[in-house]
Amino acid sequence: MIGLLRLAVFLLVILSITYVLVALYARSLVRERLERRWEAKPHAGRREDFIAAGLRLYDKSARRRLLMAIWIVPPVTIAVLVWLTNFN
């Protein structure tokens, strides 16, 4: 039981670090895309306002929510593999 708890804590830490890194990387890609879009159309308003509005839309997007799969898929996969190994 202690081994399972240790695995769960270790997995949670690794998945949390991975989530933060991937989320920061994805947000930086969105920011770069918004900056390039503003440079193509500088008449779209102030640069900072344009980028802030785009990042607010990204924060509410499904793409950002899909990053939560980083926390869901590995534990479910491990649970299925353990179940298949032990009970089939």
N, CA, C and O atoms as a MOPAC input file, in Angstrom:
PM7 MOZYME 1SCF
protein

 N      0.81900 1    -1.18900 1     0.00000 1
 C      0.00000 1     0.00000 1     0.00000 1
 C      0.86800 1     1.26100 1     0.00000 1
 O      0.54900 1     2.24300 1    -0.67000 1
 N      1.96500 1     1.22200 1     0.75700 1
 C      2.87100 1     2.37000 1     0.79400 1
 C      3.49500 1     2.58600 1    -0.57900 1
 O      3.70100 1     3.72600 1    -0.99600 1
 N      3.79500 1     1.49800 1    -1.28000 1
 C      4.35800 1     1.60500 1    -2.62500 1
 C      3.40200 1     2.28800 1    -3.59000 1
 O      3.81900 1     3.10500 1    -4.41100 1
 N      2.12500 1     1.95600 1    -3.49000 1
 C      1.11300 1     2.58000 1    -4.34500 1
 C      0.99100 1     4.06300 1    -4.03300 1
 O      0.87800 1     4.88200 1    -4.94500 1
 N      1.01300 1     4.41400 1    -2.75400 1
 C      0.93900 1     5.81500 1    -2.35900 1
 C      2.16500 1     6.58100 1    -2.85100 1
 O      2.04500 1     7.70600 1    -3.33700 1
 N      3.32900 1     5.97900 1    -2.72700 1
 C      4.55700 1     6.60800 1    -3.20400 1
 C      4.50700 1     6.82000 1    -4.71600 1
 O      4.91100 1     7.87200 1    -5.21000 1
 N      4.01300 1     5.82500 1    -5.44900 1
 C      3.86400 1     5.94500 1    -6.90000 1
 C      2.88500 1     7.06400 1    -7.24900 1
 O      3.14300 1     7.84600 1    -8.16300 1
 N      1.78200 1     7.14600 1    -6.54000 1
 C      0.77400 1     8.17200 1    -6.81500 1
 C      1.33400 1     9.56900 1    -6.57900 1
 O      1.10300 1    10.47000 1    -7.38600 1
 N      2.06200 1     9.76200 1    -5.49200 1
 C      2.64000 1    11.07500 1    -5.19600 1
 C      3.69700 1    11.44000 1    -6.24100 1
 O      3.72200 1    12.56600 1    -6.73700 1
 N      4.56200 1    10.48900 1    -6.56800 1
 C      5.59400 1    10.72500 1    -7.56900 1
 C      4.95700 1    11.05700 1    -8.91500 1
 O      5.39900 1    11.97900 1    -9.60000 1
 N      3.92600 1    10.31600 1    -9.29500 1
 C      3.24100 1    10.55300 1   -10.56100 1
 C      2.57300 1    11.92500 1   -10.56600 1
 O      2.62600 1    12.63100 1   -11.57300 1
 N      1.95400 1    12.30500 1    -9.47200 1
 C      1.30900 1    13.60700 1    -9.37800 1
 C      2.32000 1    14.74400 1    -9.52600 1
 O      2.04700 1    15.73300 1   -10.20500 1
 N      3.47200 1    14.60500 1    -8.90100 1
 C      4.50900 1    15.63300 1    -9.00100 1
 C      5.01300 1    15.73900 1   -10.43600 1
 O      5.10500 1    16.84200 1   -10.97300 1
 N      5.33700 1    14.62300 1   -11.05900 1
 C      5.84100 1    14.62000 1   -12.43200 1
 C      4.79800 1    15.17300 1   -13.39300 1
 O      5.12900 1    15.97400 1   -14.26700 1
 N      3.54400 1    14.76000 1   -13.24600 1
 C      2.49200 1    15.24100 1   -14.13600 1
 C      2.22500 1    16.72600 1   -13.92700 1
 O      1.92000 1    17.43500 1   -14.88700 1
 N      2.33100 1    17.20500 1   -12.70400 1
 C      2.13000 1    18.62900 1   -12.43600 1
 C      3.22700 1    19.46900 1   -13.08300 1
 O      2.94900 1    20.50500 1   -13.68700 1
 N      4.45300 1    19.02500 1   -12.95700 1
 C      5.57100 1    19.73700 1   -13.58500 1
 C      5.39400 1    19.73800 1   -15.09900 1
 O      5.59000 1    20.76500 1   -15.75000 1
 N      5.02500 1    18.59300 1   -15.65400 1
 C      4.81000 1    18.49500 1   -17.09400 1
 C      3.68000 1    19.41700 1   -17.54400 1
 O      3.79600 1    20.09500 1   -18.56600 1
 N      2.59500 1    19.44100 1   -16.78500 1
 C      1.46700 1    20.30700 1   -17.13400 1
 C      1.88000 1    21.77500 1   -17.14900 1
 O      1.54900 1    22.50400 1   -18.08400 1
 N      2.59500 1    22.20500 1   -16.12700 1
 C      3.00800 1    23.61000 1   -16.05200 1
 C      3.90900 1    23.96700 1   -17.22200 1
 O      3.73300 1    25.01800 1   -17.83900 1
 N      4.86500 1    23.11300 1   -17.53600 1
 C      5.78400 1    23.39200 1   -18.64000 1
 C      5.05100 1    23.44000 1   -19.98000 1
 O      5.29100 1    24.34100 1   -20.78400 1
 N      4.16600 1    22.48600 1   -20.22300 1
 C      3.42300 1    22.45800 1   -21.48600 1
 C      2.46400 1    23.64400 1   -21.56700 1
 O      2.30700 1    24.23100 1   -22.63800 1
 N      1.82900 1    24.00400 1   -20.46900 1
 C      0.90800 1    25.14100 1   -20.46800 1
 C      1.65300 1    26.44200 1   -20.75800 1
 O      1.16500 1    27.27100 1   -21.52700 1
 N      2.81800 1    26.63100 1   -20.15900 1
 C      3.61200 1    27.82900 1   -20.42200 1
 C      4.06900 1    27.87300 1   -21.87400 1
 O      4.04000 1    28.93100 1   -22.50300 1
 N      4.48500 1    26.74300 1   -22.40200 1
 C      4.93100 1    26.68100 1   -23.78900 1
 C      3.77800 1    26.98700 1   -24.74900 1
 O      3.94400 1    27.75000 1   -25.70100 1
 N      2.61700 1    26.39200 1   -24.49600 1
 C      1.46200 1    26.62700 1   -25.36500 1
 C      1.04400 1    28.09200 1   -25.30800 1
 O      0.70500 1    28.67900 1   -26.33600 1
 N      1.06500 1    28.68300 1   -24.12900 1
 C      0.69100 1    30.09700 1   -23.99400 1
 C      1.68400 1    30.99100 1   -24.72600 1
 O      1.28900 1    31.98700 1   -25.33200 1
 N      2.96900 1    30.64400 1   -24.67500 1
 C      3.95600 1    31.45400 1   -25.39300 1
 C      3.76100 1    31.34900 1   -26.90200 1
 O      3.96900 1    32.32600 1   -27.62300 1
 N      3.36500 1    30.17900 1   -27.38300 1
 C      3.08300 1    30.03400 1   -28.81100 1
 C      1.89200 1    30.89100 1   -29.22400 1
 O      1.91500 1    31.52700 1   -30.27800 1
 N      0.85600 1    30.90600 1   -28.39500 1
 C     -0.31600 1    31.73500 1   -28.68500 1
 C      0.07200 1    33.19900 1   -28.68300 1
 O     -0.36100 1    33.95900 1   -29.54900 1
 N      0.88100 1    33.60000 1   -27.72200 1
 C      1.31600 1    34.99900 1   -27.64400 1
 C      2.11600 1    35.39600 1   -28.88300 1
 O      1.91600 1    36.48100 1   -29.42900 1
 N      3.01400 1    34.53000 1   -29.32500 1
 C      3.79600 1    34.81900 1   -30.52800 1
 C      2.89200 1    34.93700 1   -31.75200 1
 O      3.08400 1    35.81300 1   -32.59500 1
 N      1.90300 1    34.04600 1   -31.84100 1
 C      0.97300 1    34.10800 1   -32.96200 1
 C      0.18800 1    35.42000 1   -32.94300 1
 O     -0.02800 1    36.02900 1   -33.99100 1
 N     -0.23900 1    35.85500 1   -31.76200 1
 C     -0.96200 1    37.12100 1   -31.65100 1
 C     -0.06700 1    38.30800 1   -32.01100 1
 O     -0.51600 1    39.25500 1   -32.65600 1
 N      1.19000 1    38.25500 1   -31.59400 1
 C      2.12000 1    39.33300 1   -31.93700 1
 C      2.32600 1    39.41800 1   -33.44800 1
 O      2.34400 1    40.51500 1   -34.00600 1
 N      2.48000 1    38.28000 1   -34.11200 1
 C      2.63500 1    38.27900 1   -35.56700 1
 C      1.37000 1    38.78600 1   -36.25500 1
 O      1.44900 1    39.51300 1   -37.24400 1
 N      0.20200 1    38.40300 1   -35.73100 1
 C     -1.05300 1    38.85400 1   -36.30700 1
 C     -1.20500 1    40.36500 1   -36.15100 1
 O     -1.68900 1    41.03500 1   -37.06400 1
 N     -0.79500 1    40.91100 1   -34.99500 1
 C     -0.89100 1    42.35100 1   -34.79100 1
 C      0.07000 1    43.09000 1   -35.72200 1
 O     -0.26500 1    44.14700 1   -36.25600 1
 N      1.27000 1    42.52500 1   -35.91300 1
 C      2.22700 1    43.17600 1   -36.80700 1
 C      1.71500 1    43.20800 1   -38.24200 1
 O      2.02600 1    44.13500 1   -38.99100 1
 N      0.93800 1    42.20900 1   -38.62600 1
 C      0.35400 1    42.19900 1   -39.96400 1
 C     -0.76300 1    43.23600 1   -40.08400 1
 O     -0.98800 1    43.77700 1   -41.16600 1
 N     -1.46500 1    43.51700 1   -38.97900 1
 C     -2.55400 1    44.50200 1   -38.96000 1
 C     -2.38700 1    45.42400 1   -37.75100 1
 O     -3.11800 1    45.28000 1   -36.77100 1
 N     -1.44300 1    46.36500 1   -37.79800 1
 C     -1.21600 1    47.22100 1   -36.62900 1
 C     -2.37000 1    48.17400 1   -36.33700 1
 O     -2.40100 1    48.78000 1   -35.26500 1
 N     -3.30500 1    48.32000 1   -37.24600 1
 C     -4.44000 1    49.20900 1   -37.02000 1
 C     -5.50300 1    48.57100 1   -36.11900 1
 O     -6.56400 1    49.15800 1   -35.90400 1
 N     -5.22400 1    47.37000 1   -35.59100 1
 C     -6.20200 1    46.64300 1   -34.77400 1
 C     -6.26900 1    47.16200 1   -33.33400 1
 O     -6.87600 1    46.51500 1   -32.48000 1
 N     -5.67400 1    48.28700 1   -33.05800 1
 C     -5.69100 1    48.83400 1   -31.69700 1
 C     -4.31100 1    48.75600 1   -31.07200 1
 O     -3.33000 1    48.41600 1   -31.73400 1
 N     -4.25100 1    49.07700 1   -29.78700 1
 C     -2.97100 1    49.00100 1   -29.09200 1
 C     -2.49700 1    47.56700 1   -29.02400 1
 O     -3.29000 1    46.64200 1   -28.85400 1
 N     -1.21200 1    47.39500 1   -29.15500 1
 C     -0.61900 1    46.05200 1   -29.19800 1
 C     -0.90200 1    45.27700 1   -27.92100 1
 O     -1.30800 1    44.11600 1   -27.98000 1
 N     -0.69300 1    45.90100 1   -26.76800 1
 C     -0.88200 1    45.22100 1   -25.48900 1
 C     -2.34000 1    44.80000 1   -25.28500 1
 O     -2.61900 1    43.71200 1   -24.77900 1
 N     -3.26900 1    45.68300 1   -25.68900 1
 C     -4.69000 1    45.35300 1   -25.55700 1
 C     -5.07700 1    44.19900 1   -26.46700 1
 O     -5.83400 1    43.31100 1   -26.07300 1
 N     -4.55100 1    44.21900 1   -27.68700 1
 C     -4.84400 1    43.16000 1   -28.65300 1
 C     -4.35700 1    41.80900 1   -28.13700 1
 O     -5.07900 1    40.81400 1   -28.20700 1
 N     -3.12500 1    41.77700 1   -27.61800 1
 C     -2.54300 1    40.53300 1   -27.11500 1
 C     -3.27400 1    40.06700 1   -25.86000 1
 O     -3.53800 1    38.87600 1   -25.70000 1
 N     -3.60200 1    41.00800 1   -24.96400 1
 C     -4.31400 1    40.63900 1   -23.72700 1
 C     -5.69100 1    40.05100 1   -24.04800 1
 O     -6.11100 1    39.07700 1   -23.42400 1
 N     -6.38500 1    40.63900 1   -25.01200 1
 C     -7.70700 1    40.11100 1   -25.39400 1
 C     -7.57400 1    38.71900 1   -26.00500 1
 O     -8.39000 1    37.84000 1   -25.72600 1
 N     -6.56500 1    38.51400 1   -26.82700 1
 C     -6.34600 1    37.20000 1   -27.41800 1
 C     -6.00000 1    36.14900 1   -26.38100 1
 O     -6.45800 1    35.01000 1   -26.47400 1
 N     -5.19400 1    36.52000 1   -25.39000 1
 C     -4.82800 1    35.57000 1   -24.33500 1
 C     -6.02300 1    35.25100 1   -23.43300 1
 O     -6.13500 1    34.13100 1   -22.93400 1
 N     -6.92000 1    36.22800 1   -23.21800 1
 C     -8.13900 1    35.94000 1   -22.45400 1
 C     -9.00900 1    34.92700 1   -23.19500 1
 O     -9.58900 1    34.03000 1   -22.58300 1
 N     -9.09500 1    35.07800 1   -24.51100 1
 C     -9.85300 1    34.09800 1   -25.29800 1
 C     -9.19800 1    32.72100 1   -25.22800 1
 O     -9.88600 1    31.70400 1   -25.14100 1
 N     -7.86200 1    32.69300 1   -25.26600 1
 C     -7.16100 1    31.41200 1   -25.16600 1
 C     -7.40900 1    30.74900 1   -23.81300 1
 O     -7.56100 1    29.53000 1   -23.73900 1
 N     -7.45100 1    31.54300 1   -22.74200 1
 C     -7.68400 1    30.98600 1   -21.41000 1
 C     -9.03700 1    30.29300 1   -21.30400 1
 O     -9.20000 1    29.37600 1   -20.49900 1
 N    -10.00500 1    30.72000 1   -22.10200 1
 C    -11.33600 1    30.11600 1   -22.07600 1
 C    -11.51900 1    29.04000 1   -23.14500 1
 O    -12.59400 1    28.44700 1   -23.24200 1
 N    -10.49200 1    28.78200 1   -23.94200 1
 C    -10.64000 1    27.88200 1   -25.08200 1
 C    -10.58300 1    26.40500 1   -24.67500 1
 O    -10.10000 1    26.04900 1   -23.60000 1
 N    -11.08800 1    25.57600 1   -25.56600 1
 C    -11.05700 1    24.12600 1   -25.35300 1
 C     -9.62900 1    23.59700 1   -25.43500 1
 O     -9.29500 1    22.60900 1   -24.78100 1
 N     -8.79600 1    24.24000 1   -26.22300 1
 C     -7.40200 1    23.80400 1   -26.35700 1
 C     -6.70000 1    23.85200 1   -25.00500 1
 O     -5.93100 1    22.95200 1   -24.66800 1
 N     -6.95900 1    24.88400 1   -24.24500 1
 C     -6.34000 1    24.99000 1   -22.91700 1
 C     -6.87700 1    23.90000 1   -21.98800 1
 O     -6.12500 1    23.31900 1   -21.20400 1
 N     -8.16900 1    23.62800 1   -22.07900 1
 C     -8.75800 1    22.59000 1   -21.22000 1
 C     -8.25800 1    21.19600 1   -21.59000 1
 O     -8.18700 1    20.31100 1   -20.73700 1
 N     -7.91500 1    21.00500 1   -22.84800 1
 C     -7.39200 1    19.69900 1   -23.26600 1
 C     -6.04800 1    19.38600 1   -22.61600 1
 O     -5.66100 1    18.22200 1   -22.51200 1
 N     -5.34700 1    20.40800 1   -22.18500 1
 C     -4.08200 1    20.16800 1   -21.49100 1
 C     -4.29000 1    19.40800 1   -20.18300 1
 O     -3.35800 1    18.79600 1   -19.66000 1
 N     -5.50800 1    19.45100 1   -19.65900 1
 C     -5.81100 1    18.70000 1   -18.43600 1
 C     -5.66900 1    17.19100 1   -18.66500 1
 O     -5.55600 1    16.42100 1   -17.71100 1
 N     -5.67700 1    16.78200 1   -19.91300 1
 C     -5.49200 1    15.36400 1   -20.22200 1
 C     -4.12800 1    14.87100 1   -19.74000 1
 O     -3.93000 1    13.67200 1   -19.54900 1
 N     -3.19900 1    15.78900 1   -19.54600 1
 C     -1.88700 1    15.41300 1   -19.01400 1
 C     -2.04600 1    14.78600 1   -17.63300 1
 O     -1.29200 1    13.88300 1   -17.27000 1
 N     -3.03200 1    15.26400 1   -16.85500 1
 C     -3.27100 1    14.71100 1   -15.51700 1
 C     -4.19700 1    13.50300 1   -15.54400 1
 O     -4.21100 1    12.73000 1   -14.58600 1
 N     -4.96400 1    13.31700 1   -16.60200 1
 C     -5.97900 1    12.27100 1   -16.62500 1
 C     -5.50000 1    11.00500 1   -17.33000 1
 O     -5.69200 1     9.90600 1   -16.81000 1
 N     -4.88800 1    11.13600 1   -18.48800 1
 C     -4.55100 1     9.97400 1   -19.31900 1
 C     -3.54000 1     9.03100 1   -18.66200 1
 O     -3.80600 1     7.82900 1   -18.63200 1
 N     -2.40000 1     9.48900 1   -18.13500 1
 C     -1.45000 1     8.53600 1   -17.55400 1
 C     -2.00100 1     7.71900 1   -16.38100 1
 O     -1.80900 1     6.50300 1   -16.36600 1
 N     -2.68300 1     8.33100 1   -15.38800 1
 C     -3.21500 1     7.49500 1   -14.30300 1
 C     -4.26800 1     6.48900 1   -14.78300 1
 O     -4.31300 1     5.35700 1   -14.30100 1
 N     -5.10400 1     6.90100 1   -15.72300 1
 C     -6.11500 1     5.97700 1   -16.25600 1
 C     -5.43100 1     4.84000 1   -16.99900 1
 O     -5.83200 1     3.68400 1   -16.86700 1
 N     -4.41300 1     5.15100 1   -17.77200 1
 C     -3.67500 1     4.11100 1   -18.49400 1
 C     -3.01600 1     3.13400 1   -17.53100 1
 O     -3.07800 1     1.92200 1   -17.73300 1
 N     -2.39100 1     3.65200 1   -16.49500 1
 C     -1.75500 1     2.78300 1   -15.49700 1
 C     -2.80300 1     1.91500 1   -14.80900 1
 O     -2.58200 1     0.72100 1   -14.60700 1
 N     -3.94000 1     2.50300 1   -14.44800 1
 C     -4.99400 1     1.73400 1   -13.78600 1
 C     -5.51900 1     0.61800 1   -14.68500 1
 O     -5.74900 1    -0.49900 1   -14.22400 1
 N     -5.70500 1     0.92200 1   -15.96500 1
 C     -6.18400 1    -0.10700 1   -16.90800 1
 C     -5.14700 1    -1.20700 1   -17.06100 1
 O     -5.50300 1    -2.38500 1   -17.07200 1
 N     -3.87900 1    -0.85400 1   -17.17800 1
 C     -2.83000 1    -1.86700 1   -17.31400 1
 C     -2.72600 1    -2.74100 1   -16.06800 1
 O     -2.55300 1    -3.95500 1   -16.17600 1
 N     -2.83100 1    -2.13900 1   -14.89300 1
 C     -2.79000 1    -2.91600 1   -13.65300 1
 C     -3.98800 1    -3.85500 1   -13.58700 1
 O     -3.84400 1    -5.02300 1   -13.22300 1
 N     -5.15800 1    -3.35500 1   -13.93400 1
 C     -6.36400 1    -4.19000 1   -13.90600 1
 C     -6.25200 1    -5.34200 1   -14.89400 1
 O     -6.57900 1    -6.48000 1   -14.55900 1
 N     -5.79100 1    -5.05500 1   -16.11800 1
 C     -5.65500 1    -6.10100 1   -17.12400 1
 C     -4.60700 1    -7.14400 1   -16.71000 1
 O     -4.78700 1    -8.33800 1   -16.95000 1
 N     -3.52700 1    -6.69300 1   -16.09500 1
 C     -2.48400 1    -7.60100 1   -15.67100 1
 C     -2.93500 1    -8.50500 1   -14.52400 1
 O     -2.61400 1    -9.69400 1   -14.50000 1
 N     -3.66700 1    -7.94600 1   -13.58900 1
 C     -4.02100 1    -8.70200 1   -12.39300 1
 C     -5.32100 1    -9.49800 1   -12.52600 1
 O     -5.45800 1   -10.54500 1   -11.89400 1
 N     -6.26000 1    -9.04000 1   -13.31500 1
 C     -7.56900 1    -9.66700 1   -13.30500 1
 C     -7.96800 1   -10.32400 1   -14.62300 1
 O     -9.08800 1   -10.82300 1   -14.73300 1
 N     -7.12200 1   -10.34100 1   -15.58900 1
 C     -7.44800 1   -11.03700 1   -16.85200 1
 C     -6.39600 1   -12.02900 1   -17.22000 1
 O     -6.51000 1   -12.69800 1   -18.24700 1

